[in-house]
């Protein structure tokens, strides 16, 4: 759909890229470079992302993109890769989680949600996604990455996106499973800030999601210093 048909500006619309097929042809899709970070703590999960949308990593097309969304009463997921695929992926997971809760009168476990996400990624039409799923349930705090082939991997912390190497370098050696939520926010912010300094696809502020057994709270910051 043409984003201008709806009468409003779609922040993802300028991000046109190409994914090669087996035949070597290119298919135009909407894509984004980014840095997304997920940290599990004893009290919950912290997810942090930048807010930049760029054209081929060279031109900043939007500075206010929110790349993390609630998909479950106590879980959130990041948008990474093909924006159209990521948006459709999140809508599908959110619908399935809601349907599960309606039918069983209880929320889906984060492990079940991650497994479902992997099944959708492997068998569905979702292009070039690599999100982080973070959530809290009766078993504790969880961080998963879902790769484009449907692989599901759980870890204490995870980073995806074009700035992942720099962000991982910031987190490695500093992460502590017993750190407080505030300490996790500071570390996640520092990781996104470091990536924003070197990765042209990342920058323009910060979005932080704090996930606890009480719900999901998402905040936006124009200046990363404001989040500390």
Steps between C-alpha positions, in 0.01 A plus 500: 500500500627848422557667839374832363162351406393510865555874524779476756875455487628151567839529676611172344404583143831656382697192600521312174749220465551183302505138606662270248316189389654171391477621142701812583204735452419766758165546669426846638417490870495746786803449722668663798845500654486510879638395836272311737605370841325267745620434857343260749516583872353346813224762498413501132630574151636821351488554122666802340512614137605806304245707303664550160363394163757532222512461124764239426682600818600831337204736533289551813139478383332515840617579854203388710446131427379285791658159444354308793136404555301316763372166366381336823396631843855445627709477181633726226680454170735714293468588131814405309559444129210516255256744661198364315589147603569606860172690530302208361692261724419702813132535408475125446670413830292754691180353355600143581602589857167678553307207353687257727417711805134523401465127444692384809442792734874524569792671328730306270839419653797685353658169393183407311488847345863467385432156354198634315708792369763258369234291328354809332842625391587162350173437322356844434547778243695727737807636321841559661395534862730449799316628807561478873216367713507591868246400759416399856287210619474260794838352407681834517654744251578391144683640198484323163622573150301374200702465181358517144515121466292449814784429741412581862781566745472605863774687682551739791547781249480544125569760232377513141524747215772676305666638814512167681879455502566828678209451741610145588847632573353749746288242681754219508674496836263756651180296516406343834191283538451647847510862386204724579256623239653848519848356444367300204346818353834679531691215336246468218512875444880497488490215247261685268703819542824324408339346191354837400850650501629252240203349314341729241170312524460576872439824690259786573413417856376198687193291574502295821246233592489377858317171535390361836231265625277809520524589132700682233605865525655669195677837512660714228798732544632758256835505682657181632630691801139555612456125544786470752 
